[in-house]
Amino acid sequence: MQRIQAFLLPLLLTSFYYSSYVSAQPSPNVQKRISKAIADAANSSNPDYTAFVNPFIGTDNFGDVCPGASIPFGMAKFSTDMTGYAPAGYVTDPTQFVRGLSPLHDSGTGSSLGTYGNFEIMPLLCPGGFNTCTTTLAARQRLRKNNTDDASPGYFSLTLDNNIKMEATATRRAGLERFTFPKNSKPYFVLDLANDLPASFAGGNLTIDPEKGRITIGGLWGSSFGPGRFNYQAFACYDLLDGGKQKLSEYGVWTGDTVGLDAKGLGQTRLNLTVNLIGGVYQSGALFSYDNKPETVNIRVGVSFRSEDQACANAESEIGSSSFEDIQAQAKALWQEKLSKVEIDIAGTPANVTEMLYTSLYRSSLTPNNATGETQGVFADTTSFYFDSLYCSWDTFRTFYPLMSLHSPIEFAQIVDNYIDGWRKNGWMPECRANNLPGWTQGGSSADNIVSHFAMLYHNEASQLGIDLNELYSALVTDAEVNPPEWNIEGRQANVYKEFGYVPFAVLDVSSTGRQTREGSRTLEYAFEDFGVRQVAQLLGKTDDVAKYTNRSLSYRNVWDPSVKSDGFSGFAQKRYSNGTFFFNNPVDCSPNDKNTSRSCSLQGNNVNGFYESSSWEYSFYAPHDTAHLVQLMGGNDTYVKRLDHFFSAGYFDASNEPSFQTPIGYHYVNEPAKSVDRVRQVVFNNFDITPAGLPGNDDQAAMASLLVFHLLGLYPVPSSSQYLILSPFTPKYTIHNSFLNVSTTVTTVNFDPKSVQKTVPKNTAAYVKSVTINGKPADSLCHLDFYDTFRVGGDIVITLTSDKNAANDCKGSVPDSISTGGFPKAR
């Protein structure tokens, strides 16, 4: 995929980047407002961090970001739905049409047809009256006015080409929609029952109560990233009278299709539809208008996954009679509290870094969706927290949850409780649950590395945070040991993995069902998941289990074929038959350099590559817990460095793919940390910027956002451990606040030079780590630090930089831990 190359000039030239991006959306005022806010904040002691957020970053270039109105982890996300490829509803592409405004969306997910988009409402001008209104999708869709889209944390707006402005703000399960019409026009609205983004309607009903001025909707829809046979229920409640300030004129229902049906029933108040079994989906909904030609119309919306009554109760309890401005201010305050967990030296930081950092922090608290109290199916009436849209644990365990652990352990614990409750209710922890339904597994049971990371950092506080560590461990062991009937949607194919020490290709499995693909990458992922189990076993003093899972965590070695050669390098991960022979896959296959554009590389049944969304070139670097042994498999330090250099220079690195996240810092493991600093600079400036196309593809539920945050802060986490790799910050100073632990940790970058913040560090520019002190004491290594010495106790970390790259290309202490060299010897 061709991507806009970011940062062709140093970062300080903020305006250049934005103006160089050609698009009619969003409004140029968005960037002007953000740039002014950052400039003004340089002299402020109480900055408004929400003003630095650009919700439109990632709404182009297949970033799939939702810029809609939401609160942190809000279940409701109000945004417009567009035609074309728009998984999050909204895209910047000005050639795409608006279908309507809806209250349910996900952000940063790669579902091909999208997710949610239920209950679309579209404002209309119908000069010919009720029966002439354009109600079907094709008839009602409209283009936007150029340069009018606007958004900020808790707010979204868009103006149609007929000059109707749509605005929204949100609470956790409700929101307010505000529509401004041209003067002297009669406002009409079409409200959709059947349509959602993936066109998955499976039956439902709609009721108009003209006395209350209320429309209630409920129905069944299908999964966006999981088995199509599963359906979830959703409900909405639309209050139309704005507390008596507005008066309905006409109301009724409509139904239509794509081949001529366009029927309207003035005065009718009920639709009750089943799924269209012959195929296709009837388009149906409500149509209503207002008396007295009001210029502004306010509509209160509640949503629920339990019932229509619950949807109405959510709107009443969370909004009541509050004004649009009141709710917007509440949402902004919640975002300010969340974003202020990280404070930076704004005056000394390049403006683009500030914008990227706070926008990424924003997206890192946008999902998953907190649907506590809104459970259905086996989770109905659970007493545990419930979060939905876990798309997918494989994406988020690497950086998303490790970032959350630094500043928001309460929310992290709630989500861990959610994972454990999945084990209680289903027998295994969820992997990729979305739409309240199980989604497809990708790398196995990646939840293992999420809950184990929590345990490693917060085991002392686990009980206080509502987590039973023994129960957490039982969930881990179940994932590792018990084969589910169908590992397509949960758990692992543990039976054959345990039998052979790897996941065999073309193996007879008589006890479970799953798509027999990705054998190479699943083996590598299973091994790292076993490392997570090992870590918690060590924490709980389970000596036998520590030995068992330490050994199993080395299973990645069992798919290493030393005979495979590519570009002059020997030894690559390969899938393997049950008799021990390897199945050769060209390591280039499914890499960015693969010339076969029709090759299946994902969950397709004919993916013979053996790796998920990736190549052997990429996955062969993947053993985050035992990189030292990978180095030896590749031929030792010198060969490893040459191979890593070639990996990047030859174009095999894919910044949009999670298995590559730690690879740029791989030089740390062979005592060349200065090279990691250079490589991370290149990764950032080649792949991220402040334009709508400023992500290297799908945000993957803020996996990309949280990765960028770590790069900008000069750290990288090793999941399922308390270790962080040290890099070179992009800011002279920052503080991370942990209100639960009641500590703050300040990182000061001595000799910080803003000229270093670009793709290639200029000569004689300080950018490389010369020394590190932690609360006044020299660190044991310049390459890594530990959570327990720093972010758990708070205090000061001082990273002193130098321009002498050669002198700084040394950890001056131990390299980061690896199992095979005695690393991770005890739980802190």
N, C-alpha and C positions, 0 to 999 in steps of 0.2 A: 504494500500500500504506500502510495506516495504521500508524504506529509510535508506540511509547511515547515521549513527549517527556521527554528527560532533563534533569536539573539544573534543577528548578523553583526550587530555592534555591541559594545559593552552595555551592561544592564541599565546604566543610568539614563539611557536615552528612552525613557518610558514612552513618550508620545509617538516615537517613530514606529515602535512595534505595532501599536494599535492602529495607527493610520495606514500602515502598510497592508493590513488585512482587508480585503475587498469584500464587503457584505453589506446588505441593507439592514441588517439587524445585528445586535440590539441598537438602541439609541446611542449616539456618540456621547450624550450627556452622562451615561453610566460611567464611562472611563474618566471623563472630565471631573465628575463628582468624586470618584475614588482618588484620583491623583491630587485633587485639592485637599481632600481629607487627610491624606498621608502627609502632604506638605505642611498643613496646619498643625498636625499632631506632633510634629517635631519639637514644638515649643509648648506642648501641653503636658500637664502632670496627670491628667485623667482622660486619656484618649478614648474615643468611641471606636472600638475594634470592629463593630459591625459595618462601619463606613468603609473599611478596607476590603470588604468581601465583594468579589465579582461573581455572582451566581451563573453568569453565562460562560465562564471558562469550562470547556468540555461539552458545550452544546453543539459543536461541529466536529468534523473529523471522526465521527463514530464514537465520540466520548460518552454518549448516552446519559448525560447529566440532566437531571431535572432542576430547572431554575425556579420552580414554583414555590409558593408560600408554604412554610412549614415551621415548626418549632424543633428543637433538638430531639431526634428520634421520634418525630411525630408520625402518627398513623395516617393523618390527613396531609396530603401535599397537593395544593391547588395549582393546576397548570393547564394550559391549553393543550389539546390533542391535535396533531398535524397529520396531514397525508404523507405518504412515502414511508421511508425507514425512520421510525421515531419511537424506539422502545420506551423512552421516558415521557412520551407525549409530545414534548417540544423539540424543535430543531430551529437553528438560525436561518436555514436555507429560505430565502425570500420567495422562491418559486413554489413552495409548498403551501397548501391551503389549511386554514383553521377549520376544524370540525366542531369544536365546542370547548368549553371549560369544564374540567371534572376534578373531583376532590381526592381521588386515589391514584397514586403513582409510586413507582420505585425510581431510584436514581443510580446510574452507573451500572446497569445490568445489560447483558448482551442478548436478551431474548430476541429472536429474529422478528417476531410480530409485535413485540411490546408486552407490557404487563399492566393490568388494571385499565384505567381510562373509563371506568364505569360511570354512569350517571352524568353524561355530558349535557351541558346546558348551552344553548346558543341564542344570543339576542338577535332579533330580526326586525326589519322594517317591512311591513306588509300593507302598502298603500291601498291594495284592493280588498283588504279585509281578511278575516279568519281563514276562509277556504282557499285563499291564494298564497298562504304562507308556505315557504320552502322548508319542508320538515325532514325529508330523507337526507342521508349523508351527502350524496352527490349534488343535491339541489341546494343545500344550505351552506356548504363550505364556501369560505371567502378568503381572499388574500388579506394581508396586513398592510397598513400604511408603513412605508419605509421609515426606518430610523425612529421607531416609537416604542419598541419593547423595552420594558424596564423591570428591574427586580433588585431586591435587597433582602437580607435575612428577615423572613416573616412577611414579605410583600412581593406581589407579582402583578404586572399590568401589561396589556397589549391593546392596540387600537386597530380595529378592522378598517378595510378600505372604504367602508360606508360611514366612517367617522363614529362608530360606536366604540366606546372605551370599556374594556373589561378589567376589573381589579379584584384581587383576592388577598385575604390575610387569614391566619389559621391559629387554632389551638391544637391540642393533641388529637382530638377526634371530631373536630368541627371547624367551621370557618364562616367568614362573611364574604359574600360576593357583591361587588358594587358595579353597576353598569350606568354609564353616562351616555345618553342618546342626543342626537341633534335636536335643537329646539323645535317645538311644535310638531314632534313626531310621536305617534302612538307606539309605546314599547310592546313588542311581542317576544315571546320566548318559546323555544322548543326544548323540552326536557326528555332525554332518551332513556328508555327502559332497556332495550335489547343490546345496543352496540357497546362494545368495549374495544380496546386496541387489538387484541388477537382474534376478534370475532368469534368468541367462545361461548356465547349465550346458550344456556341449557334450560331455559324456562324461568318464569317469574311473573310478578304482578305489580300493578301500579294503581294507586287509589288517589283521587282528588277529593279533598274535603273543602268545598267552597265556603262553608261557614267559618272554619278555622283558618282558611287560606293556607292550607297545608297539603303537600303532595308527599306520599310515602311510597317507597319502591323497595322491592326485595326480589332476589332471584339467585340463580346458580350460574356460575361461570367456570371456565376451565383453566388449568395450569398454564403458566407461561414458560416454565422450564422443568417439565416433568411429564409423567404419563397423562395422555389426553383423556384417559378413562376416568380420571379423578375430577371432581367438581368441588368448588367452595361456595359458600353462601355469603352474600353481602347485602347491606341494606342502607338506605338513605332517607333523610327527612328534610324536605325543603319547605321552609316557612316563608311565605310570600308577602306578608302584609306589613312588615317592619313595625311590629307593635301597634298596628292600627293607623300608621301614617300613610299607608298605601291601600288602594282599593282595586280589587280585580274587576275587569270588564267582562271579557269572554273567557271561557275555559272549555276544554274538551280533550279528546284523544285522537291519535292518528296512527295509521299503519301504512307501510309502503314496501316496495321491493324495487329491484333494478330493472324490471321489465314492464313497468306501466302502472302498477298499483300505487295509488296515492290518495288514500281515503281519510277523511276527517269527520269526526263526530262531535259537533258543537253540543255542549251540555252533558255529554257522557262523562262518567267519572270513574270508570273501571276498565282495566285491561288485565286479563288472566291468560297467560300464554305458556304452552309447553314447548319443548324443543321441536324444531322442524325436522322430523325424522327423514324426510325425503331428501334433505340437503338444503343448504342455504339458511339464512337467518332472516326472518321478517324484521323489518325496521319499524319499531313502534315506540310510542311515548305519549307525553302530554303536550298540549299547546294552550297557551294562555296569554292574556293581555291585561293592560292596566287602564283605568279611567283617568281622565284629567291630564293626559299627556305629560306625566312627570319627566323632568329632564334626568333625574337620578333615581335609580331603583336599587334597593338593598334587599338581598335575599340571604337568609340564615340557613346554613346547611349542617346537618349532623350525619355522621356515618357510623356504621357498626358492622361487626361480623356476627352478631347474635340475633338481632331482631329489629323490626321497624320501630317498635316502642323504645328500644335502647338507643337507636339513632336519634330519635327525637329528644330523649332524656339527655343525651350527650350535648346536643345543641343548647338545651335549656340550662344545664348545669355549667357548661364551660363558657357560654356566651351570654345567655339570658338576654337582657336589654342593653348590653354594652354596645357602644358605637364602633364603627370600623376603626377609628383612630385609637380607641381604647385597646382593642384586641391587637392592633398592629404594634402599639407601644408595649404591650405585655410580651408579645413574641420577640420583639427587639431586645427587651430586657433579659429574657431567657438566653438569647444568643450572646449578649454582652457578657453575661455571667460565664458562659461556656468558653468563649473566645479569650477572656481575660485570664484563663488558666495559664496561658503562655504570653509573657510580656517581653518585648524586644526593645532594643535601643533604636527607636524609629529614626531619629536624626542621623544616626551613623550607618543605617542600613539602606542599600539601594532600594528605590521605591518599588521596583518590580518584585524584588524579593519579599518585601512586606506584603504586597498584594497576593503573590502566589502563596505565601505562608498562611495568611489568615483565610484565604479562600479554601485552601486545602484543609485547614483545621475545621472550617465550617462544614465541608463535605464529609469530614471524618466523624461528624456528629449528626449527620443528616439521616443515616440509616445505621442499623436495621430499625424497623418500625416497631415502636412500643405499642403492642396491642393487648397489654395486660387488661384483664376484665372483658376482653372481646373474643374469648376463645370459643371454639366449636369442635365438633368431633370428639376424639378421645381426650382432648384438652378442656372440654367444657367444664366450667366451674373449678378448674385447677386453682390451688392456693398459691402456686408459684408464679413468678413473673413470666410473661409470655412476649417474646419478640418474634416478629415475622420478617420475611425478606432477608434470609441469611445467605443470599446469593453471593458467593458460595463460600463455605468454610475453607475450601482449597485456595480461594483468592485472598482471604482476609487473615489467615493465621500468621502470615509472615510479618506484616507491618501494622495492620489495622488495629488489632487488639493489643500488641505491644505498645503502640502509641497511647491507646486509651488507658493502659495500665499506669502510665506515668502521671496522668492528671485526673482521671475519673474512675477510681477503683470501685465506687458504688455502682455506677452503671455497668462496669465490667462484671461485677459480681452478679448483678441482676441477669445479665446475659448468660453467664455461666450457670446460674440456677435454671435458666431456660433450657440450656443444653442438657443438664442433668435430668430435668423433668421430661425431656424427650426420651431419655433412657427409661425412666420410670413408666412412661405411658406406652411406648412403642417397643421397648426392649433394646434399642440402640439409640445413640445420640443422633440428632438430625445433622445432615450434611449440607443440603442446599434447599432447605424449606423456603417456599415462597407461596403466596396466595393461600396460606394456611394449609398447604399441601406438600408432600414430600417431592423434592426435585432430584435430578440426576446426580449420582456421585461422580466425581471426576478423578480424584487421586486416592480415594479410599475414605477413611474416617478422620478427616482433618480436624474435626472437633477435638480430637485427642490432644493436638498441639495447642489448641486454644485454652482448654480447661487446665492442662498441665502448666501452661505459662502462668495462668492465674495462681495456681498452687505454689509454683516456685517463688513468686514474688509476694504473695499475701497469705501464706499458710499461717502466720502468726495471728493474722486478723480475720481468718476465714470464718470462724464461728460468729464473730461480731458482724460480719458481712452476710451472714445467712447461709454459709456454705459448709456442709459436712464433708470433710476431706475423705473420710472412709467411703462415703457414698460416691464421691467424685471418682475415687480410685476404682470402685466396683464398676462404674460406667466405663472407665478406661479399659479394664480387663475384659469386659463383655465385648467391646469393639474389637479388641485384639484377638480374642479367643473363640467367640461364638459366631458361627456362620449364619447370617440371616437367610431366610428362604429366597430372597431376591436382593442381591447386593447392587442392583442398578440404582437403588434409592436410599440405601442406608448400609452402614457397616462396611466390611471388607469380604473378599473371597478368602477367608481365613483358612479354610480347610486345606486347600492345595498349597497356599503359601507356607503353612506350617509343615506340610508334608515334604515339600521340595526345597524349601529355603528361598524360593522365589515364586513369582506367579508364572506358571508355564503357559506357553503358547499351544493351542490346539489340544488342551487337556480334557479328559473325560471327567466331568463333574456331575455326579449323579444325585447330589444332595442339595444343590442350590442353582439359582438362575441368575444370569447376568450377561451383559454383552461382552463376549470374549475378545476384547481389544485392549490396547494400552498396557500390555503385559510388562514392558520395560519400565515405563514411568510409574505404574502402580507398584511395582516392586520397590523402586526408589522411595516412593512416598510412604508405603507401608513401613519401610525401615526407619524413616524419620519419625513416623507415628509411634513406633516401638520405642524410639528414644524418649518421646514424651512420657510413655508409660514407665520406662526405666527411671526417669527423673523423679516421678511421684513415688515410686516404690522406694527409692533411696531416701526420699523425704520422710516416709512413714516407717523406715527401718525394716523393710521386707527384704532381707538379705538374699534369699533364694530368688526372688523375683528380679532383684537388681541384676544378678548374674544372667538370668534367663533373657531378660529384655535387652541387656547390653549386648549379648550375643546376637539376638535377633535384629538389633539396630544395625548390625554389620552386614545384613543380607544384601545391601546394595552391591557388595562385591561379587555376589553370585551371578549378576547379569553383566559383568565386565568381561568383554572379549578382547584379549590382548592382541589378537591377530588382525583385527580390523584396522585399516589404514585410511587416512583421509588427509589430503593436503600435506603429506609428508609426516604426519603425526600418527602414532600407533596407540591402540587401545581405546575402545569406545563401549559404552553401554549398548547392549543389544537384547532383544527378546530371545527366549530360549525354549526349546521343546522340553517335555518332561523326561526325555531320555538323556538330557544334558547337552545335546548339541545346540549350537546357536543358529538362529534364523537371521541371515544377513539382511540388514537394512542400511542403505547408503546413509551415513551420518548427515549428509546434506539435506536429505528428504525432510520436508516440512519446516525447513529453515527459511529465513527471508531470501536466501539465494536459490531456493528450489524453483526451477523453471517450469515445473509441471503444475499449472494453476488449477487443474482439476483433481489433484490428489486429495484424498480424504485424510484429514489430520485431527479430527475432533472426535465426537461420539458416534460417528457413522459406523454402521456395521461392517463396512468394507475398509476401515482404517487398518491397513496391514503394517503401518509404520512402526507400531509398537510403543508410541509415545503420544501423550495427550497434548494437542495444540503446540507441538514443539518438535524439535529435532534431537537426534542423539548428540550432535555437537553441543547443544545447549544443556540437555539433561545430564551429560557426562560430567559436568562440574557440580552436580547436585548431591552433596552429602554434608549439609551444614554442620553436623555434629562430628564429622570425622574427615575434614578436608585434608588433614595431614597425610592420611593414608591415600587419598585420591592423588595427592602430589606424587607419592611414590609409585602408584599405578601408572602415572603418566610419564615417569622417567626421572623424577627428581626435581629439585628446585629450578634449575636453569631451564630444563625442558618445559616445565610447568609455566614459567613466566613467558617463554616464547610462545607456547600454545595459547595462553591467555591473551597475549598481545595479538596473536593472529585471529583469535576468536572475534575480537573487536574490529581489527583492521580489515578483515575479510568480509565483514558484514553478517556474521552469524548471530550476533547479539540482537535480541528483540526486546526493546525496552517495555513493550506492552505486555510481556509475558512473565507471569510471576516466578517461574523457576529461574529466571535471570536476575532476580532482585539483588541477591547477595554477590553475584559474580563480579561486579566492578570492584568490590572490596576484597576479592580473592587474593590480591597481592599481600595483604596483611599476613596471610598464613605462611608466606615464605620470606617474611621479614623485609618486605619492600613497601612500607605504608605510603611513601610519597607517591608511588605510582597509583595507588588507590585514590589519592586526592585528585590527581590529574584525571583519572578515568571518571570519577563521579562528576567533576566539572563538565566533562564532555557529555555524559549521559543527560545531565540537567539541561544544558544549553542546546543539545540536539533534539530534545523531545518535549520540553515544557516551556510554556510562555503564558502571557496574560490575555491572549486572544481566545475567541470561542473554539478555535482549533488547537488550543494550548495543551492538549494531552496526547500521548502517543497511542490513541485508540480508547477503547472502553475503560471507564474509570473503575470497573469491577468493584462496585460498592465501596468506593473510596480506597481501594488497595493502592491505586496510583497516587491519590492524594496523600495518604499516610506515608508512602515511600518518599514522596517529594519533601514532606515535612522533615523526615529523618535526614535526608540529604542536606537540606538547608540548615538544620541544627548541628550537623557535623557528627551524627551518630548513626549506628545501624544495630538493630537488635538481633540476637540469636534466639529464635523462638524456643520455648520450653526450657529456657535457662534464664539466669539473672545477669548474663553478660551482654555488654554493648561494645561494639567496635567504635574506635575513635577516629574521626575524620577532621576536616577543616571547616568550621562553621562559615556560613555566608552572612553572618551578622556579628557585630563587635560584642554584643552582650544580649543574653536572654535569661529569663527566669521562668521556671516551671513550678506552678503552685499545686500542691496536693492538699486540698482542704480536709480530706478524710484523715490523713496522717498528720495534718497540721504542720506541714513542713514546706519550705520553699528551697529550691536549688537554683543557684545562679551560675551560669557559665559565662566567663569573661574571656574574650579572644584578644590577647595582648598582641600588638603589632598588626592588628587587622587592617588590611588595605583594600578599599573597595575596587581597586583596579584588578584585584585577583579574582573578582566575581565575574568571570567570563569563561568562554569555552576553553581557551588556552591561557594559562597563567603566563603573563609577560615575564621576561627575564628580570632578575633583581627585584622581584615582587614577593613579599612575604605571603606564603600560603600553606607552608608545610609545618608539621608539628615538631617543634623543638623540645618542648617540655610540657608536662602536665602535673599540676598539683591538685590535691583533693583535701580541702579544709586545711591548707597550709603545708601538707606533707607531700613529697614527691610520689607520684603514682608508681606502682610496681612495673608498669609497662606503658609505653606511649601508644599502644595499639588497642588496648581494651580496658574497660573498667567494669565494676560490678554495681548492680542496683543497691545492694546492701551497704556499700560504702558511700553512696552518693544520694540517689533520689529517695531512698527510704529514710535517711537521717537528715537530709537537707544540708544546706551550707553552700560552699563555694568550690567550683571547679574552675581552674585557670588553665587555659590552653594558650601557650606562647608559640607564636609562629615565627618562621624564619624564611628567608629567600634562598637559603643554602639547601637546595633539594638533595644533594648527595649526602650531606650530613644528617638530614632528616629522614633519609630512607633506611631507617633502622628503628625497631621497636624499643631498643635499649631496655630490654626485658623480655618476658615471654611473648610468643606469638599467641593468638587466640586459641582457646581450648579445642582439642580433638580427643575423642574417646581412645583412639589407638595409642596416643602418647601420654595417657594418664590424665587427660583433662576431665573436667566435671567430677572431681574426686569425691565431693560431698555436697550435700544440700546446705545452702547458707541459711 
